[in-house]
Structures are given as structure tokens and as C-alpha cells.
């Protein structure tokens, strides 16, 4: 009973969440910060699926606010 366009959106969100879970976070020396490689394929796919800016996601996934 779900429209095909809604199904596609739901599948994109689920796929993005699954890719987010596969990100490779590297801990920094102090143990309190981390970094993500700018060439991480899962981050690229995540950003592509949701249409968000790559550099912003890379920054905010590693910094608390």
C-alpha cells in the first residue's frame, strides 16, 4: 500500500544508514577525536544517497557540538 516513489525514498534512507555504519573512523592520538578519510567509499555513497555535502558530513561526524 506504499507508493513506489515513497518506497524508493525509504530504500535510499535505509541504504544510507547501512553505509554510515560501515564508515572507517580513525581515532586520533589523544583518543578524544577522530577522522574520516576523504576517499572513504561509504561516506561518498552516504552523501550521494542523501544529497548532502561531503565535506560537511566528514566534519560533523567527527566533531561534537
PyMOL commands that set and color helices and strands:
alter all, ss='L'
color gray80, all
select helices_A, chain A and resi 4-21+41-50+54-60
alter helices_A, ss='H'
color red, helices_A
select strands_A, chain A and resi 25-27+34-36
alter strands_A, ss='S'
color yellow, strands_A
deselect
rebuild
show_as cartoon
